[in-house]
Structure formats: structure tokens, C-alpha cells
Amino acid sequence: MANRVTQGMMNIQLLRNLNNNMVRLERLQDQMSTGRRINKPSDDPVGISFSMRYRSELSVNSQYQRNVDSATSWLSYTDKMMDQAGQVLQRARELAVQGANGTNSEQSLKSMKSEMEQLYEQMVSIGNSKFNGKYVFNGERTEQIPFPDSKDAMNAVTDPGEIKFEIGLGVRMAVNKTADQVFGKPGESDNVFQVLQDLVNSLESQDQTAIGKGIEGIDLRMNKFLEQRADIGAKTNRIELAEDRLKDVDLNLQSLQSKTEDADLAKVITSLKMDENVYQASLSAGAKLIRPSLLDFLR
């Protein structure tokens, strides 16, 4: 026995089909306007889980990149300060070699002594250098000045702590140089402040033997300067490699995220036009379906 189809059943089915067509149009229009295939979790429950993971990994990777930038800046600034300190030592050595010559007049030695005192003060200023408001040569105590008393800088006790940046998962690198590494520990024969102060005193007393000993101290400290700068260069190279790797990881994650979230606009436009035609056809068919009235049945 055939089922009886009423006008009400036809109208309900028409409205259901129209609603389904509108839902598809709405979804495609959302994808068209946002450029994304997934705009809410219900669009793709599996895809949204992958998308959230990619977003989390991108956020972590971005933090590593910021750490790398900070580490590079710190190392670069430290290297510049050590370069300036090296120039001060080089000039001090030139003066000491000149002062060791027994033919200098008393006035010449006084001039050398005066310049050596200025070199000492300049070295203290370099030791108290700040980067982004932080003292770079006082270990982890970046808020405390390492050499508060310039006259007694050779006896200053500074912090030996390391400042480490995390540049990858479980990869931490110390980027700072402590005052003991750069300028020498208190009491060491090649403590740069002690060497410069001894040279000031030697030039004042015209002690040729002491001046020669000061030259030896400068040479020893300059060799240690070169060792520390070489270490900075090696760390800078490593950080640059880490930066390149992080950029590659970032591009890979962005590509995976795009494949998961982004819509294929060409496909969306084609589907949108097709569903618009279907919707218009549905409206046209519906107009014919609901046209009959009671008067039409009474004729």
C-alpha cells in the first residue's frame, strides 16, 4: 500500500531542505570570510586538536627565538665592552713601554702617569657597563654595581653566577662574562686594576723594574682577554645555528598549521557558487510547491 503524501509533509520537507542549504551556505561563507576551514571545534574535532598542538608549539618556539635574540644582544654587547677594554690595555702597554725607556724626562713621565690614571678610570667605567639597565659583569646580581669604589676596584668582590638563556628544549647556555673572568680576581698578579694602579705608581716613582713587571701583567691579562672573546665568538656561532634551526621549525609548524586550519579558497568559491545555485533552485521549487490554495482545489 502506497504511503499518503500530504501538502503539510511536502512543506515540512521543503523547509528542512532549505535549512540544510542555508547551513551549508553559512559554513562556506564563514570559510570565505575568515580564510580558515576550522572556525569552531565542531567543524573538525580531530583537526582542532592538531591545530591547538601546533599553536602551542609555535608559541614555545617563538619564546625560544626571543631568548636567542636576547642572548645574541648580550653577547654582542659584552664583546664590544671587552674590545674597548682591550684597547685600553693596548694603550696602557704602549705607555708602559715608552715609560720603561730611561731617556724620558720627568715631565714626560708625569704626563704618562696622568694618562695612565685616566686609563684606569676608563677601565672601571667599562667594568660598570650596563645593558638594558643591567650590569653585565656582575654575574647574576645584575642590579648591583660591581665596582662601586673606583679607587679600590682591584679588591672588589663580584658575583660569579652565570646568566643562562634557554635556546631550545632542555638547552641552556651561559652568555655572560663575570668580572673575575674578564678583569681578574682580587689578589691575582694580573688583575687589570692592580696592574694599571701599579703602573701609575711606577711611573710616579720612575721605577723601571716595576714598569717592566707591569708590562708582563698587561700581556698576561690581554691573553686572557683573547681567550674570553674567543669563547664569546664560539657561543655566538652556536646561537646563530640555533636561530637558524628555530626558524626552520617555525616555518614547518606554520605550514602544518596552515594545512590543518586554512581553507582551499578555490574549492570554497566553487562550492559556494554551487550551493547558491542549489539554494535558488530550492526556493524556485518551493514557490511552485506552496502556490496551490483552497480555491485551487475547489475549481
JOCOR-V318518 format. One record per pair of residues at least 24 apart in sequence whose C-alpha atoms are under 6 Angstrom apart, sorted by the first residue. I is the first residue (numbers start at 1). GAP is how many residues later the second one is. Records with the same first field share a line. If there is no record, write none. Layout:
I: GAP, GAP
//
This chain:
21: 258
35: 228
36: 225, 226, 227
37: 224, 225, 226
38: 223
51: 206
64: 103
68: 99
100: 108
109: 94
113: 87, 90
116: 84
120: 76
137: 41, 42
138: 40
139: 39
154: 32, 39, 40
155: 31
190: 27, 31
//
